[in-house]
């Protein structure tokens, strides 16, 4: 996983006006930049800051050099004050049996974009989040409560989903168990 630190451009209208740029040109530039980024957007999510009530925004998008033969997804995490951390995740290298959360976020959003996701209203990542939260509550999974853990702690997501499918079946929560089978299907389809 390649890490790139980046600062988003902030459109300072006074700076542009001092150079004689009209308002319409400023907004067109911002709009065109946004639409290019929106075309690459696969999905969004949030990462909780364990030390506050803040959540960081995350977005998964096709990397600049993305192709069918080079399925690289860029995950951007907005940390505030215009600071954005970028991580390039090569989907071919993501193994759900030993993956970080950031890798699974990229994988789930890539699966949804290709029609291989769970088909849930809020996407495969949100379904996986529900499983992760319940698995952590049941003692099957470690919650990654810091940015460093989110990027670096590798866990067995396949084993976690399988264990939770059993719990849901035993509790008579068949829809949740079916969601788990869909998640396992997502993992298998991209391997």
C-alpha positions as CSV (number, residue, x, y, z in Angstrom):
1,X,0.0,0.0,0.0
2,X,1.5,3.3,-1.1
3,X,1.0,6.3,1.1
4,X,0.8,9.9,-0.2
5,X,0.2,13.0,1.9
6,X,-1.7,15.7,0.2
7,X,-3.3,19.0,1.0
8,X,-6.5,19.9,-0.9
9,X,-6.5,23.1,-2.8
10,X,-8.6,25.7,-1.2
11,X,-10.2,28.2,-3.6
12,X,-9.4,31.6,-2.2
13,X,-11.5,34.0,-4.2
14,X,-9.6,37.1,-3.1
15,X,-6.4,35.6,-4.5
16,X,-8.0,34.8,-7.8
17,X,-9.7,38.2,-8.0
18,X,-6.4,40.0,-7.4
19,X,-5.2,38.3,-10.5
20,X,-8.3,39.5,-12.5
21,X,-10.1,36.2,-12.6
22,X,-13.9,36.5,-12.7
23,X,-16.2,34.8,-10.2
24,X,-17.7,32.6,-12.9
25,X,-14.2,31.3,-13.9
26,X,-13.4,30.5,-10.2
27,X,-16.6,28.5,-9.8
28,X,-16.2,26.8,-13.1
29,X,-12.7,25.7,-12.1
30,X,-14.0,24.4,-8.8
31,X,-16.9,22.7,-10.4
32,X,-14.8,21.0,-13.1
33,X,-12.3,19.8,-10.5
34,X,-15.2,18.4,-8.4
35,X,-16.9,16.6,-11.4
36,X,-13.6,14.9,-12.4
37,X,-13.2,13.6,-8.9
38,X,-16.9,12.6,-8.7
39,X,-16.5,10.5,-11.8
40,X,-13.8,8.5,-10.1
41,X,-15.7,8.2,-6.8
42,X,-16.6,4.7,-5.7
43,X,-17.9,5.2,-2.2
44,X,-17.6,7.1,1.1
45,X,-17.3,6.2,4.7
46,X,-16.3,7.6,8.1
47,X,-13.5,6.8,10.5
48,X,-14.0,7.7,14.1
49,X,-11.3,9.6,16.0
50,X,-11.1,7.6,19.3
51,X,-9.9,10.7,21.2
52,X,-12.9,12.9,20.3
53,X,-16.4,12.9,18.9
54,X,-15.0,13.7,15.4
55,X,-15.2,11.5,12.4
56,X,-12.8,11.7,9.4
57,X,-14.4,11.5,6.0
58,X,-13.1,8.7,3.7
59,X,-13.6,8.3,0.0
60,X,-12.6,5.5,-2.3
61,X,-12.0,6.3,-5.9
62,X,-10.3,4.9,-9.0
63,X,-6.6,5.8,-8.9
64,X,-5.2,8.0,-11.7
65,X,-3.5,5.0,-13.2
66,X,-6.4,2.6,-12.7
67,X,-7.2,0.1,-15.4
68,X,-8.6,-3.4,-15.6
69,X,-5.1,-4.7,-15.5
70,X,-4.1,-2.3,-12.8
71,X,-7.0,-2.2,-10.3
72,X,-5.6,0.4,-7.9
73,X,-8.1,2.2,-5.6
74,X,-7.1,5.5,-3.9
75,X,-8.5,5.9,-0.4
76,X,-8.5,9.5,0.8
77,X,-9.0,10.4,4.4
78,X,-9.9,14.0,5.2
79,X,-8.3,14.8,8.5
80,X,-9.4,18.5,8.8
81,X,-7.7,21.8,8.1
82,X,-7.4,20.8,4.4
83,X,-5.1,17.9,5.2
84,X,-5.9,14.7,3.2
85,X,-4.0,11.5,3.5
86,X,-4.1,9.3,0.4
87,X,-3.5,5.5,0.2
88,X,-3.2,3.6,-3.0
89,X,-4.5,0.0,-2.6
90,X,-3.9,-2.6,-5.3
91,X,-6.9,-4.8,-5.2
92,X,-4.9,-7.8,-6.5
93,X,-2.9,-7.7,-3.2
94,X,-5.8,-7.6,-0.8
95,X,-6.4,-10.9,1.0
96,X,-9.5,-10.8,3.3
97,X,-7.8,-13.4,5.5
98,X,-5.1,-10.9,6.3
99,X,-6.1,-7.3,5.5
100,X,-6.3,-3.9,7.1
101,X,-9.5,-1.9,7.4
102,X,-8.3,0.5,4.7
103,X,-7.7,-2.4,2.3
104,X,-11.2,-3.8,3.1
105,X,-12.7,-0.3,2.5
106,X,-11.1,-0.2,-0.9
107,X,-12.1,-3.8,-1.7
108,X,-15.7,-3.4,-0.7
109,X,-16.1,-0.2,-2.7
110,X,-14.4,-1.7,-5.7
111,X,-16.8,-4.7,-5.5
112,X,-19.8,-2.5,-5.3
113,X,-18.7,-0.5,-8.4
114,X,-18.3,-3.7,-10.4
115,X,-21.7,-5.2,-9.4
116,X,-20.0,-7.8,-7.2
117,X,-21.0,-6.2,-3.9
118,X,-23.6,-7.3,-1.4
119,X,-26.3,-5.2,-3.0
120,X,-27.2,-3.5,0.3
121,X,-28.6,0.0,0.4
122,X,-25.5,1.5,1.9
123,X,-23.0,-0.8,0.2
124,X,-20.7,-3.7,1.1
125,X,-18.5,-1.6,3.4
126,X,-21.4,-0.7,5.6
127,X,-22.5,-4.3,5.8
128,X,-19.0,-5.3,6.7
129,X,-19.0,-2.6,9.4
130,X,-22.1,-4.0,11.0
131,X,-20.4,-7.4,11.1
132,X,-17.2,-6.0,12.5
133,X,-19.0,-4.1,15.3
134,X,-21.0,-7.1,16.3
135,X,-17.9,-9.4,16.1
136,X,-15.9,-7.0,18.3
137,X,-18.8,-7.0,20.8
138,X,-18.8,-10.8,20.8
139,X,-15.0,-11.0,21.3
140,X,-14.2,-12.3,17.8
141,X,-12.5,-9.2,16.4
142,X,-10.3,-6.3,17.4
143,X,-11.6,-2.8,16.7
144,X,-9.0,-0.6,15.1
145,X,-9.5,2.5,17.2
146,X,-6.7,4.7,15.8
147,X,-5.6,5.8,12.4
148,X,-2.4,3.8,12.8
149,X,-4.4,0.6,13.5
150,X,-6.7,1.4,10.6
151,X,-3.8,1.4,8.2
152,X,-1.6,-1.3,9.7
153,X,-3.5,-3.9,11.8
154,X,-4.2,-6.9,9.6
155,X,-7.0,-9.3,10.6
156,X,-8.9,-12.3,9.2
157,X,-12.1,-10.8,7.9
158,X,-13.2,-14.1,6.4
159,X,-13.0,-15.9,9.7
160,X,-14.8,-13.0,11.5
161,X,-17.7,-13.1,9.0
162,X,-18.0,-16.9,9.2
163,X,-18.1,-16.8,13.0
164,X,-20.8,-14.1,12.9
165,X,-22.9,-16.0,10.3
166,X,-23.0,-18.9,12.9
167,X,-24.1,-16.5,15.7
168,X,-26.8,-14.9,13.5
169,X,-28.1,-18.3,12.5
170,X,-28.2,-19.5,16.1
171,X,-30.1,-16.3,17.0
172,X,-32.6,-16.8,14.2
173,X,-31.4,-13.6,12.4
174,X,-31.4,-15.2,9.0
175,X,-31.3,-12.0,6.9
176,X,-28.1,-11.0,8.7
177,X,-26.7,-14.5,8.1
178,X,-27.5,-14.1,4.4
179,X,-25.7,-10.7,4.4
180,X,-22.6,-12.6,5.7
181,X,-22.9,-15.1,2.9
182,X,-23.0,-12.2,0.4
183,X,-19.8,-10.7,2.0
184,X,-18.0,-14.0,1.7
185,X,-19.1,-14.0,-2.0
186,X,-17.6,-10.6,-2.4
187,X,-14.3,-11.8,-1.0
188,X,-14.4,-14.9,-3.2
189,X,-15.3,-12.9,-6.4
190,X,-12.3,-10.7,-6.1
191,X,-9.7,-13.3,-5.3
